[in-house]
Amino acid sequence: MFKQSIYLFLILFSFSGSSQTTIIDSETRHPVSYATISFGNGQGVFADDEGKFLFTEKMYPNIDSIFVSALGFKDLSIATVNLPEKIELEPHIDKLDEVVIRVKIDRKFKEEKLKPYLDDDYYKCWLPTIESEIAVLFNNPDDKLKKLTKVHLPIALESIDWKKRNKSNAEKKPFSTLFKVNIYENNNGFPGKPLIYENIIFRVTEKDGDEYHLDVSSNDVFMPKTGLFISIQVLGYTDKAGKLLPNKKYKEIKSREGTVKIPTNFRPLLPFTDQISANNTFIKRVFVDKNQWTQFKKGNIDDSSLLSAGLSNYGMGISFNVYKEE
């Protein structure tokens, strides 16, 4: 934790005195929270809750343009020369028209839960980076009306003392990380269009234990006949108040051979499982323009220690209401 704090301090110190850019809605003039800013060869950052992000030539040399995207808005490519203090995004009317306003369903229902798969084994975990998004498919077993109420996200906690890692009462390494969840339609077995055009943002700390319960009942997501995908991606570390800190994709370490870029791995770790027979997990790189989803299985991914160990799925779970027929 001490090294992490020093790293974040150095980032913040290097940013002090540099100007921020704010992304706003061109019509309402309100900030666009947690927009994605992509640039260069698979690099990028996220805007914070106020639509602000930091980008300077010193931080990211030899980048002549950035690509800005956000749910419900048209994508925008803009030159980095004389980058304005405010970037305006135009609402994507066609996409917003797809949002269905649903009335409250007043009938009896039964609560059901697909339990997550929990595991604190470090070697069975995905090491989250801000370049990757992980989506899990949930099939719809029948035609009954179902409303998604909670997403159960397994996380792995690391002990401060490695020798006590197998003891449940061992003190855990502290962290404070901001996550984003997206919900997509099932498009022929791959994540398709978003089912909702609003940000689902939440913060996770070591105090949440090995399972985070995300309440999505207010988002009114009803499961389509073909099922749906739920994804999770790391936005970065936060301060004590939950404010997103500037987070870089790479740590730059100087060596005799020159500067070496090492991917920044964020905590908590995400445990994968071999208890699901189907390949329900998909991944993509969110900072690559026109990025594509890839099914997480052997033959698609060549250098994964998880797949080599037979761990092909992130063990996400869900709760939902099953409504009785009228």
N, C-alpha and C positions, 0 to 999 in steps of 0.2 A: 504493500500500500504506500510505503514511503517513496519508492521509486516512481510509482504512478503519480503521486502528488507532485513530485519534483518535475516530472515530465509535463504535467498539465500547467504547472506554474511557468515553466519555460515557454510553453506555447502562448499563454496569456501575456507574458512579459513581452514576447516578440511582437504581439498584436497591438500592444498599447501604443497609441500614436498613429495607428493606421486607421483609415476611414472604413466605415461599414456601408454595405449596400443593402437596401431594403426592397423586397419584392411586394408589390401591392396589386390589388384588383383594379383594373383600369376604369371600372364603372363605379364601384362603391368607395374606392380609395382606401379600403381596409387592407391590412397586411395579409399576405398569403402565408400561412404557417406551414413550416416543415416541407417547403418545396425542395426538389432535388436539383442540384447544380452539378452538371457533368462537364468534364473537360479533359483534353489530352487523351492519353492512352489508358482508358479505364479508371481515371481519377475523378474525384468529386467530393462535395460536401453537402450538408443539409442546412437549410435556413432554420432559425429557431422559431419559437412560438410567435415572435413579433415580425417574422419574415426577414430577419437580418442574417447576413453572412459576411465573412471576411475573405477577400481575394486581392492579393497584391502580386506584382511581378516578382518581388523578392521571394515571396512564399512559393509561387508556382511559376518559375521562369519558362520562357519559350511557349507560352500558351496564348494564342491570338484570338480565341473565341470560347464562349461558354454556352452550354445548352441547358435551358431552364424548363422544368416540367413540374406540374402539380395536378392533382385530381380536380377535374371540372374546369380546367383551363387549357387553352391552346399552347402547344409547345413553342418555345422562343429560342432562337439562336442570336447571340449578340456579341459584338467585338469587345475585347478586353481593353483596347486603347481608349483612354478617357471613359472608363466605366462609370456610368451615372450613379448618383447616390440613390436613385429610385428606379427600379425596373417594373414596368407595367405589364401584367399578364391579362390577356383578353379571355373572358369567360367562354367556354365551349358550349354554346347553346344546344347543339345537337345532343351532347352527352347529358346535359342537365335535364333535357326533356325526357330522358329515359328513366329518371327517378320516379318511382311510383309512390304516391301518397296513400298510405293505408289507414283504414279506420280501425279502431280498437275492436278486437274480437272478443265478444262477451259469451263465451261458452266454456264448458268444463274441459280440463286437460289433465294429462298425466305427465309428470316430470320424468325424463329419462336421461341417462348419462353414459357416455362412452369414456371410460376411465383412461387417464394418461398413463404412460409407462415411465416410471421414475427410476433413476439410477445416478449415483454419485461417483461412479468410477470415471476418473479423469480420462482414461484411455478409450472410453466409449462415447466421447462427447465431440460435438462440432465446436470448433473454436470460432466464435462469431467475429466477423469483420463488417465494416460499414459498406463494403462493396457487394455483399451477398444478401439475397432474400430467399427464404425457405418457405415453400407452400406445401400443404398437406391436403390430400383429397379425402372428402367424406361423402360416401355414396348415400343415396336415399333408398332405403330398402323397400318402401311401399308408397302408396298414393295418399296416405294420411297427411293432413296439414301439420307442419312442424315449424315452430319458431325457435331460432337460435337464441339462447339466453346467456350462456357462459362459454368461454374458451379456457381450457385448463392447460397451462403451459408448464411442462416439466423443466426445471433448471437444476444444475449441479452446483453445489457449494463446495468450496475448497477450504480445507483446514489451514489455519495459520501455521501449525506445526505439522509438517509432512508425516512425521512418525505416528501422529494421532489421527491420520486421515480416515481410518476405518471406525473411529469411535463417534457415535451419534452426538455426544455431548461436547465434542471438541469445538473450540472457538473458531469461527469461520472468518475468512478474509473479507473485509468490508468492500463494498462497491455501491455505486449509484448510477444506473444505466437507463437511458430512455429508449423505449421500443415503440415500433409502429406495427399495427396489424392491418392487413388488407383482406378483403373478402371478394373472391372472384367467382364467376360462373364457371361451370364445367364445359369447356369447349372441346368435345371429342377427346376427352382424356387429358387435356392440358388446361392450365389456368387461362380463362378468357377475359371478358370485360368485367370491370368492377361492378359489384352488386350494390354498392353504396358509394356516394361521392362526398365523403366526409372523413376527416382524419380520426383514427382511433389511436390515441397516444397514451402511454402509461409508463410509469417509472418502477423499476424493480431494484430492491436492495437485498442484502443478505438476510435481513429480518423477515423477508417473505417466505423463507423456508424453501423446500425443494419443489414446490408447486405454486404457481401464481394463478389465481382465479380472476379472470378478466370478465367483468359484467358487460354484456353487449345487448341486454334486453331492451334498452331504450333505442337501439338502432333499427328495430323492426325488420330483422332479416328473416325471411321465410325461405325454407329450403326448397329449391327447385326440384323438379322430378328427376333431373339428371345429377343431383347432388351439387356440392360446391367445394371450392378451395379456400382455405384460410392460411394466410402467410404471416410471417414474422420477420422483421428486419431491425437491426440495431441502428439507432440514430447517433449514439455516442454517450460518453459519460456526462454527468450533470454535477452542478454544485449541490450544496446541502439543501437548498430550497427547491431543487428539481429543475433548475434552469440549464438548458443545454449548453455545454461548453464547446469551444472550438476543438474539433477532433480531426486529425489528419489520418488518411488511409495508411500512410507509411511512417515509420520511425526512421530517421536518417542518422546512421551511425558512421562516423569517420574511422577509416582504417588505413593501413599503410598502402593498400591498393586503391584507395579513394573512398568516396561516400557510398555506403551500402544501404539500400532500402529494404527494411524489414516490415512486412505487413503488421499492422496494429491489431492484436487480438483483444477483444473486449470481454469482460465478465458480466454476467454469469455464462458458464458453459451450457450447451444444449445437448442433453443426452439422447443418443440414438439407440434403437432397439432392433433385435432380430426376432421379435415375437409377432410380427405382422408379415404374413406370407406375401401379400401383394406389394408392388413398388408404388406406394402412394405419395412419396416425397419428390418434390421438384425444386430445382435451384436456378437462380439466374444472377447475373452481375448487373446491379441497378445503375451503375455509372457508365455503362456502355450504350451508346445511342442505338436504338432499335434492338435492344437486348432480347434474347430469346430464352424461353424456359427449357431446361434440360431435365429429363427424368433421372433421378439419382439411382443409378444401377450400373452394374458391371457392363462394360462395353461402351457406355457413354462417358464415364469418368475413369481415367486410367491411373491416377496417382492418389487415390483415396485410401488411407489406412482403415477408415470405417468400413468401406465396402470389402476390403481384404479380410476383415474380421467378421463379415456377414451382417453388418449393422447398416441396413438400407433405409430405415425410416426414422424420422423424428417423431417421438411418441406423444404427440399432441392429443388432447381429449376435448370433448364438448358436452355441454348440457343443453337440452331443448325441451320445449313443451309439445306434446302430441295431443292435438285437439280431437275431441270426440265428434262423431258425425252428428249433424243436426237432425 
